[in-house]
């Protein structure tokens, strides 16, 4: 095989940028002309064509009956042993690999529906059964069993009418079934009759009340109450889009805006799911999916429904299917530029596309190396379209492809400063297996033309939340009429130093930020990496760089630095002990580290917060619930100062507190007859409802009441409101 098989895309770029045949692009040309220069160069065209040919052979994107059967058998092995969650992953792989309209696909869907039913994921189970049923004129035992499972799933979600219909259809199929084993038929008949009998004795709600989703209802309420402007699509009628020579395009408040008020609801012109999340997020709407529906032709693309699959195919996937999607994952951010160009080229009259084309691009300000790499990336995509698709067939095909290439180059340049992360809150179990860490992760990259009009501030006035692909922007402070509305492009004053922010913004967005945090005397983040001034009458913070207290001008003692280094070593050993499941030793070492940290570092130094977080996790595992709870309470105070009272970080700490409180409540309810009233129970039960409500306020501000976490907290609040009085009434 060619030596090009050893090259990834970055290596190919480096090879073409460093060779003697490198082109010196004429930036007076338009974007199509720049692409034409690369495309017409024989060495570049041949190199990229050969690389694509090699990669297409290496890329495993085709369906495989044999692999599908293998994965389904492995799923069956896990399922029969009771490992239902593990089996689901194998069944999903079997679904993705099975050829379209094949018996293997129906079998894979059927087996996955069983796993979903066991997991109490009834809606997903019902969806899979729809694809699992065979199209045979003569029904099989398997079809009857699937219908019985569907009826039971419908019964579990209180959809009794459709449940009865499923049982009746199963009964009709049973009569027509030619199965020779009469005992099997009698067992199935008894199961159907028992199911029908059960349904006759329950109240039957109207169909339109069945399967209502709190999340969907909340989102519908937000959409229905949102008043947008025609001249500024997706923006609140309380906003105005302005333009001047100093700020360029920017957004101001036409009326006073309140904390929590929704000011943008925007569907992206296009988005791409990141490779790590491509198997559990829909390529058409970005919805998280437990039971993905595969592309009919490749194993790469997943969807939440037939409708989304059809929309994606018509808009872009027919040009990306298979190798194209694999290639797109290799080229990173350019994937979104490629998709935007494909959609835009096939929908040139779409006014939304014109708004995308009008976004800032900085293409003539790019460094020569950057422009050349972007051009090569756009060129390889043009060659892919030429060699691997039938797009724009006809006598003027090459000219049309070069036109698309120019658009790809434009959108790559735009996305460097206009690409927007779609994020989601993900849970990660700690090493202790008790407290869940929640973190915000990037699952996709999108382009939102209206929201892109907001200028940057390192201390923004808004927060971004998401419902699938929709961006929902809320005010996080009161904004007065006439004030500018600011987004944060990434560098935030609570997370990065001033120097880091300025460097990042200048490199990526080509401007020097002059917001209040960038022009103030104090660099906010320094305190959380600083030492305590050892002059007890001072109380100042000694920055890590310079090591002189700005208040009393006393230098930091060397023994302070040595002690902190010793504490860092203790923490390293503590984490090693935890990874070896020696949690007691981990606690002892971390407590030594915390003692030294507390003597020499600022009280909310990042090392202290990390150390307390580690201790809380270890202690809950060891059963020291109250000590864990107290450390988390202390960290909440530190995180409020570091990240802000309404930050996601504080919300996550409050969730950890709730986890511990649930553990304590379960312990109390189990042994309430023998447990005496004590300080730890009283402290936790006296404060937990307040903490839950505080967490709800944070997650409502970030994502609205529709968010899963808010709903879970609401359920938790109901439990505590019911059971806490039991504790206090027992000792009155």
Residue pairs with C-beta under 8 A, 6 or more apart in sequence:
1 54
1 57
2 50
2 54
4 12
4 47
4 50
4 51
4 54
5 54
5 55
5 58
7 15
7 51
8 330
9 330
9 331
9 377
9 380
12 47
12 48
12 51
12 380
13 373
13 376
13 377
15 47
16 22
16 44
16 47
16 376
17 369
17 372
17 373
17 376
21 41
21 43
21 44
22 372
23 37
23 38
23 41
23 44
23 372
24 368
25 34
25 37
25 38
25 368
25 371
25 372
25 375
26 33
26 34
26 37
27 34
27 364
27 371
29 36
29 37
30 406
31 363
31 405
31 406
31 407
31 409
31 410
32 402
32 403
32 405
32 406
33 406
34 371
34 375
34 406
34 409
35 375
35 378
35 379
35 382
35 402
35 405
35 406
35 408
35 409
36 402
36 405
37 375
38 44
38 45
38 375
38 376
38 379
39 45
39 379
39 382
39 383
39 402
39 405
44 376
44 379
45 379
45 383
48 376
48 379
48 380
48 383
49 383
49 387
51 380
52 327
52 380
52 383
52 384
52 387
52 388
53 387
55 323
55 326
55 327
55 330
56 323
56 388
59 322
59 323
59 326
59 327
60 299
61 298
61 299
61 300
61 322
61 323
61 325
61 326
62 298
62 299
62 322
63 97
63 98
63 99
63 100
63 297
63 298
63 299
64 97
64 99
65 97
65 98
65 99
65 102
65 104
67 93
67 97
68 93
68 94
68 95
68 97
68 98
68 99
68 104
68 105
68 108
69 94
69 104
71 90
71 91
71 93
71 94
71 97
71 108
72 90
72 91
72 94
72 104
72 107
72 108
72 111
74 90
75 87
75 88
75 89
75 90
75 91
75 94
75 111
75 112
75 115
76 87
76 111
77 87
78 84
78 86
78 87
78 90
79 87
79 111
79 114
79 115
79 118
84 115
84 118
84 119
85 119
87 111
87 115
88 112
88 115
88 116
88 119
88 290
91 108
91 111
91 112
91 115
92 112
92 279
92 291
92 292
94 104
94 107
94 108
94 111
94 112
95 105
95 108
95 109
95 112
95 292
95 294
96 279
96 292
96 294
96 299
96 302
97 299
98 104
98 105
98 107
98 108
98 294
99 105
100 296
100 297
103 134
105 131
106 131
106 132
106 133
106 134
107 132
109 128
109 129
109 131
109 132
110 128
110 129
110 132
110 142
110 146
112 128
112 291
113 125
113 126
113 128
113 129
113 132
113 146
113 149
114 125
114 149
116 122
116 124
116 125
116 128
116 290
116 291
117 125
117 149
117 152
117 153
120 156
121 290
121 291
122 153
122 154
122 156
122 157
123 153
123 157
123 211
124 290
124 291
125 149
125 150
125 153
126 150
126 153
126 154
127 291
128 291
129 146
129 147
129 149
129 150
129 153
131 293
132 146
133 143
133 146
133 147
134 140
134 142
134 143
136 143
138 176
138 177
138 178
139 173
139 174
139 176
139 177
140 177
140 179
141 177
141 179
141 184
141 188
143 173
144 170
144 173
144 174
144 177
144 188
145 188
147 166
147 167
147 169
147 170
147 173
148 166
148 167
148 170
148 188
148 191
148 192
148 195
150 166
151 163
151 164
151 166
151 167
151 170
151 195
152 163
152 195
154 160
154 162
154 163
154 166
155 163
155 195
155 198
155 199
157 210
157 211
158 205
158 210
159 207
159 210
159 211
160 199
160 202
160 203
160 204
160 205
161 204
161 207
162 207
162 210
163 195
163 199
164 196
164 199
167 192
167 195
167 196
167 199
168 196
170 188
170 192
171 189
171 192
171 193
171 196
174 185
174 188
174 189
174 192
177 185
179 185
214 705
214 706
214 711
215 467
215 706
215 707
215 708
215 711
216 706
217 706
218 704
218 705
218 706
219 467
219 470
219 704
219 706
222 262
222 265
222 472
222 704
222 706
223 265
226 236
226 262
226 265
227 236
227 237
228 234
228 235
228 236
228 237
228 265
229 235
229 236
229 237
229 239
231 241
232 239
232 240
232 241
232 450
232 453
233 266
233 352
233 355
233 449
233 450
234 264
234 265
234 266
234 267
234 448
234 450
234 451
235 241
235 251
235 263
235 264
235 450
236 261
236 262
236 263
236 264
237 254
238 253
238 254
238 255
238 257
238 261
238 263
239 251
239 252
239 253
239 254
239 263
239 264
239 485
240 251
240 252
240 253
240 254
241 249
241 250
241 251
241 453
242 249
242 250
242 251
242 252
243 249
243 250
244 250
247 455
247 484
248 360
248 455
249 453
250 453
250 454
250 455
250 484
251 453
251 454
251 455
251 484
251 485
252 482
252 483
252 484
252 485
253 479
253 480
253 481
253 482
253 483
253 485
254 481
255 481
256 478
256 479
256 480
256 481
257 263
257 475
257 478
257 479
257 485
258 475
258 478
259 475
259 476
259 477
259 478
259 701
260 474
260 475
260 476
260 700
260 701
261 474
261 475
262 472
262 473
262 474
263 462
263 473
263 474
263 475
263 485
264 448
264 450
264 451
264 471
264 472
264 473
265 470
265 471
265 472
265 473
266 448
266 449
266 450
266 451
266 470
266 471
266 473
267 469
267 470
267 471
268 420
268 422
268 446
268 447
268 448
268 469
268 471
269 340
269 343
269 352
269 353
269 355
269 356
269 447
269 448
269 449
270 316
270 336
270 339
270 340
270 343
270 446
270 447
271 286
271 336
271 339
271 422
271 444
271 445
271 446
271 447
271 469
272 328
272 335
272 336
272 339
272 444
272 445
272 446
273 281
273 282
273 283
273 286
273 443
273 444
274 442
274 443
274 444
274 445
275 329
277 443
277 444
278 300
278 301
278 302
278 329
279 292
279 302
280 288
280 289
280 290
280 292
280 302
281 287
281 288
281 289
281 302
281 443
281 444
282 289
282 292
282 302
282 303
282 304
282 305
282 308
282 468
283 301
283 302
283 303
283 308
283 312
283 317
284 303
284 304
284 308
284 309
284 311
284 312
284 315
285 304
285 308
285 468
285 469
286 422
286 443
286 444
286 466
286 468
286 469
287 304
287 308
287 468
287 469
288 424
288 468
289 302
289 303
289 304
292 302
292 303
292 304
293 302
293 303
293 304
293 305
293 306
293 308
293 309
294 301
294 302
294 303
295 301
295 302
295 303
295 309
295 313
295 317
295 321
296 309
297 321
297 322
298 321
298 322
298 325
300 321
300 322
300 325
300 326
301 312
301 317
301 320
301 321
301 325
303 309
303 312
313 321
315 342
315 343
315 346
316 339
316 342
316 343
317 325
319 342
319 385
319 389
319 391
320 328
320 338
320 339
320 342
323 384
323 388
324 384
324 388
324 389
327 380
327 381
327 384
328 334
328 335
328 338
328 339
329 335
331 338
331 377
331 380
331 381
333 412
333 415
333 416
333 419
333 445
334 374
334 377
334 378
334 381
334 408
334 412
336 411
336 415
336 419
336 445
336 446
336 447
337 378
337 408
337 409
337 410
337 411
337 412
337 414
337 415
338 381
338 408
338 411
340 356
340 407
340 411
340 415
340 447
341 404
341 407
341 408
341 410
341 411
342 404
343 353
344 350
344 353
344 356
344 357
344 407
345 403
345 404
345 407
347 353
352 449
355 449
355 450
356 411
356 414
356 447
356 449
357 410
358 449
359 414
359 418
359 447
359 449
359 452
360 414
360 417
360 418
361 410
361 413
361 414
361 417
362 413
362 416
362 417
362 510
363 371
363 409
363 410
363 413
365 510
366 374
366 413
374 409
374 412
374 413
375 409
377 408
377 412
378 405
378 406
378 408
378 409
378 412
379 405
381 405
381 408
382 401
382 402
382 404
382 405
382 408
385 391
385 392
385 401
385 404
386 397
386 398
386 401
391 401
391 404
392 400
392 401
392 404
394 400
411 447
414 447
415 445
415 447
416 508
417 489
417 508
417 509
417 510
418 447
418 452
419 445
419 446
419 447
420 445
420 446
420 447
420 448
420 451
420 452
420 464
420 471
421 442
421 444
421 445
421 446
422 442
422 443
422 444
422 445
422 446
422 466
422 469
422 471
423 440
423 441
423 442
423 443
423 464
423 466
424 440
424 441
424 443
424 466
425 438
425 439
425 440
425 441
425 648
425 703
425 707
425 708
425 709
426 438
426 439
426 440
426 441
427 436
427 437
427 438
428 436
428 437
428 438
428 439
429 436
429 437
430 436
430 437
430 617
431 578
431 579
431 617
432 583
432 617
432 618
432 620
432 621
433 621
434 617
434 620
434 621
434 659
434 663
435 616
435 617
435 620
435 628
435 656
435 659
435 660
436 655
436 656
436 659
437 652
437 656
438 652
438 655
438 709
439 652
440 648
444 469
446 469
446 471
448 471
451 464
451 471
451 473
451 487
454 462
454 485
454 486
454 487
455 484
455 486
455 487
456 486
456 487
456 488
456 489
456 505
456 509
456 511
456 513
456 515
457 486
457 487
457 488
457 513
457 515
457 516
457 517
458 488
458 491
458 492
458 493
458 501
458 513
458 515
458 517
458 518
459 486
459 488
459 492
459 493
459 515
459 516
459 517
460 476
460 486
460 487
460 488
460 492
461 475
461 476
461 477
461 479
461 483
461 485
461 486
462 473
462 474
462 475
462 476
462 485
462 486
462 487
463 473
463 474
463 476
463 701
463 702
464 471
464 472
464 473
464 487
465 471
465 472
465 473
465 474
465 702
465 703
465 704
465 707
466 472
466 703
467 703
467 704
467 706
472 703
472 704
473 487
474 701
474 702
474 704
475 485
476 646
476 701
479 485
486 515
489 505
489 508
489 509
490 504
491 500
491 501
491 504
491 505
491 513
492 501
493 501
493 517
493 518
493 524
493 525
494 524
494 525
494 642
494 643
494 644
494 647
495 525
495 643
496 504
496 525
497 523
497 525
497 526
498 517
498 518
498 523
498 525
499 523
501 513
501 518
502 512
502 513
502 518
505 511
505 512
505 513
506 512
517 524
526 541
526 543
526 544
527 541
527 602
527 604
528 602
528 604
528 605
528 606
528 642
529 543
529 544
529 605
529 606
530 541
530 542
530 543
530 544
530 601
530 602
530 605
531 541
531 542
531 544
531 547
531 556
531 560
531 564
531 600
531 601
531 602
532 541
532 542
532 599
532 600
532 601
532 602
532 603
533 539
533 540
533 541
533 542
533 549
533 551
533 552
533 554
534 554
534 556
534 557
534 560
534 600
535 549
535 552
535 554
537 552
538 549
538 551
538 552
538 554
539 551
540 549
540 550
540 551
540 552
541 549
541 602
542 548
542 549
542 556
543 550
547 555
547 556
548 554
548 555
548 556
549 555
549 556
560 600
563 596
563 599
563 600
564 596
564 597
564 600
564 601
564 607
566 596
567 592
567 593
567 594
567 596
567 597
567 607
568 593
568 607
570 589
570 590
570 592
570 593
570 596
571 589
571 590
571 593
571 607
571 610
571 611
571 614
573 589
574 585
574 586
574 587
574 588
574 589
574 590
574 593
574 614
575 586
575 614
577 583
577 585
577 586
577 589
578 586
578 614
578 618
583 618
583 621
583 622
584 622
586 614
586 618
587 615
587 618
587 619
587 622
590 611
590 614
590 615
590 618
591 615
593 611
594 608
594 611
594 612
594 615
597 605
597 607
597 608
597 611
598 608
601 607
601 608
602 608
603 638
604 637
604 638
604 641
604 642
606 642
608 638
609 635
609 638
609 639
609 642
612 631
612 632
612 634
612 635
612 638
613 631
613 632
613 635
615 627
615 628
615 631
616 628
616 629
616 631
616 632
616 635
616 656
616 660
617 628
619 625
619 627
619 628
619 631
620 628
620 659
620 660
620 663
625 660
625 663
625 664
625 667
625 680
626 664
626 680
626 683
626 684
628 660
629 657
629 660
629 661
629 664
629 680
629 683
629 684
632 653
632 656
632 657
632 660
633 657
635 653
636 650
636 653
636 654
636 657
639 647
639 649
639 650
639 653
640 647
640 650
642 649
643 649
643 650
644 650
646 697
646 698
646 701
647 698
648 698
648 702
650 698
651 695
651 698
651 699
651 702
651 709
654 691
654 692
654 694
654 695
654 698
655 695
655 709
657 688
657 691
658 688
658 691
658 692
658 695
658 713
658 716
660 684
661 684
661 685
661 688
661 691
661 720
662 716
664 680
664 681
664 684
665 685
665 719
665 720
665 723
667 675
668 675
668 681
668 727
669 723
669 726
672 726
672 727
672 730
675 681
677 727
677 730
677 731
681 727
685 720
685 724
685 727
685 728
688 720
688 724
689 717
689 720
689 721
689 724
692 713
692 716
692 717
692 720
693 717
695 709
695 713
696 710
696 713
696 714
696 717
699 707
699 709
699 710
699 713
700 707
700 710
703 709
703 710
704 710
705 711
